[in-house]
Amino acid sequence: MTRTKTLALLLGSGLFSVAALAGQLTVDPSIQVVSVNGKAVSSPVSRIVLTGEPQLLLVRYEQLFELSSEQHDFVRSDVQFLSFDAHADTDYRLSAPSMDWDRARQFAKQPQFMLSDDDEQAVAHGQWSRDLLLTELLQSRAQAAGR
């Protein structure tokens, strides 16, 4: 085999293996992804390609409820910051529980999203509201200034 063909084969197989190692995040329809790692998401997404690195998502719960043929209510939570360490060869699912209108209104006040892997095992992740994140940031700065 010529050196060029060998190099092409190695490069080709390397590119294939990188593509094969990309994980995905499947997002429930009731969850809106606002941004992924600081990049705004302009339209609804149901799948996000992940690389093996820490992920930071801004998400919110959104659900339209038909209360009667003439009455509808759109339930929406505040934006939540969600972080986790993704493995490039693992698929993940971000979900919210199925619920009726009353539970959804309560859930939207303090949403707790579920993150699981392709084996349906819970994945450790952090989740913060904007207020909680700012409070933690200010406390850590105050502690650092006090040293």
C-alpha positions as CSV (number, residue, x, y, z in Angstrom):
1,M,0.0,0.0,0.0
2,T,1.4,3.4,-0.8
3,R,2.1,5.9,1.8
4,T,-0.6,8.3,0.6
5,K,-3.3,5.5,0.7
6,T,-2.2,4.5,4.2
7,L,-2.4,8.1,5.4
8,A,-5.8,8.5,3.8
9,L,-7.0,5.4,5.5
10,L,-5.7,6.5,8.9
11,L,-7.2,9.9,8.6
12,G,-10.5,8.5,7.3
13,S,-10.8,6.1,10.2
14,G,-9.8,8.8,12.7
15,L,-12.6,11.1,11.4
16,F,-15.1,8.2,11.5
17,S,-14.2,7.3,15.1
18,V,-14.5,11.0,16.3
19,A,-18.0,11.2,14.7
20,A,-18.9,7.8,16.2
21,L,-17.9,9.0,19.7
22,A,-20.1,12.1,19.7
23,G,-22.9,11.7,22.2
24,Q,-26.3,13.2,22.0
25,L,-28.7,14.9,24.4
26,T,-32.4,14.2,23.7
27,V,-34.6,16.9,25.1
28,D,-38.3,16.4,26.1
29,P,-40.7,18.6,24.1
30,S,-41.7,20.4,27.4
31,I,-38.2,21.8,27.8
32,Q,-36.9,24.7,25.9
33,V,-33.1,24.9,25.4
34,V,-32.1,28.6,25.5
35,S,-28.3,28.1,25.1
36,V,-25.7,25.5,25.0
37,N,-22.2,26.3,26.3
38,G,-22.9,30.0,25.9
39,K,-24.2,29.8,22.3
40,A,-27.8,30.9,21.9
41,V,-30.3,28.4,20.5
42,S,-32.8,30.3,18.3
43,S,-35.3,27.5,17.6
44,P,-36.7,24.6,19.5
45,V,-34.4,21.6,19.5
46,S,-35.1,18.0,20.4
47,R,-31.4,16.7,20.0
48,I,-28.1,18.3,20.7
49,V,-24.7,16.8,19.7
50,L,-22.3,16.7,22.6
51,T,-18.6,16.4,22.9
52,G,-16.8,14.9,25.8
53,E,-16.6,18.0,28.0
54,P,-18.4,19.9,30.7
55,Q,-21.8,21.1,29.4
56,L,-23.6,24.2,30.5
57,L,-27.2,24.5,29.3
58,L,-29.8,27.2,29.9
59,V,-33.2,25.6,29.9
60,R,-36.8,26.3,30.9
61,Y,-40.0,24.3,31.3
62,E,-42.7,25.3,28.8
63,Q,-46.0,23.5,28.3
64,L,-49.3,24.6,26.7
65,F,-52.4,23.2,28.5
66,E,-55.8,23.0,26.9
67,L,-58.2,23.6,29.9
68,S,-61.3,23.6,27.7
69,S,-62.1,24.1,24.1
70,E,-62.0,27.8,24.6
71,Q,-59.4,28.2,27.4
72,H,-55.6,27.5,27.2
73,D,-52.8,28.3,29.6
74,F,-49.1,28.4,28.8
75,V,-47.0,27.4,31.8
76,R,-43.4,28.5,31.8
77,S,-40.6,28.5,34.4
78,D,-37.7,30.9,34.8
79,V,-34.5,29.9,33.1
80,Q,-32.4,27.3,34.9
81,F,-28.7,26.7,34.5
82,L,-27.9,23.1,34.2
83,S,-24.3,21.6,34.1
84,F,-22.9,18.1,33.7
85,D,-19.8,16.3,32.5
86,A,-20.7,14.7,29.2
87,H,-18.9,11.6,27.8
88,A,-18.5,11.7,24.1
89,D,-19.7,8.1,23.7
90,T,-22.8,8.4,25.8
91,D,-26.3,9.5,24.9
92,Y,-28.3,11.5,27.5
93,R,-32.0,12.5,28.0
94,L,-33.2,15.7,29.7
95,S,-36.7,15.4,30.9
96,A,-39.4,16.8,33.1
97,P,-42.2,14.7,34.6
98,S,-45.6,14.4,32.9
99,M,-48.1,16.3,34.9
100,D,-51.5,18.0,34.9
101,W,-52.0,21.8,34.8
102,D,-52.0,22.2,38.6
103,R,-48.8,20.3,39.1
104,A,-47.2,22.0,36.2
105,R,-47.8,25.4,37.7
106,Q,-46.2,24.3,40.9
107,F,-43.3,22.6,39.1
108,A,-42.7,25.8,37.1
109,K,-42.0,27.7,40.4
110,Q,-39.1,25.4,41.2
111,P,-38.4,23.0,38.3
112,Q,-36.2,20.0,38.9
113,F,-35.1,18.5,35.6
114,M,-34.1,14.9,35.3
115,L,-30.9,13.9,33.4
116,S,-30.3,10.2,32.5
117,D,-28.0,8.3,30.3
118,D,-28.8,5.8,27.6
119,D,-29.2,3.1,30.2
120,E,-31.8,5.2,31.9
121,Q,-29.5,5.7,34.9
122,A,-29.6,9.1,36.7
123,V,-26.7,11.4,35.8
124,A,-25.2,13.7,38.3
125,H,-25.7,17.3,37.4
126,G,-26.0,20.8,38.9
127,Q,-29.0,23.0,38.5
128,W,-29.4,26.6,39.6
129,S,-31.9,29.3,39.2
130,R,-30.5,32.7,38.2
131,D,-31.0,34.0,41.7
132,L,-29.3,31.0,43.3
133,L,-26.4,31.2,40.9
134,L,-25.9,34.9,41.6
135,T,-26.1,34.4,45.4
136,E,-23.4,31.6,45.2
137,L,-21.2,33.8,43.0
138,L,-21.5,36.8,45.4
139,Q,-20.8,34.6,48.5
140,S,-17.7,33.0,46.9
141,R,-16.4,36.5,46.0
142,A,-17.0,37.7,49.6
143,Q,-15.2,34.7,50.9
144,A,-12.3,35.3,48.6
145,A,-12.1,38.9,49.6
146,G,-12.1,38.0,53.2
147,R,-9.0,35.8,52.9
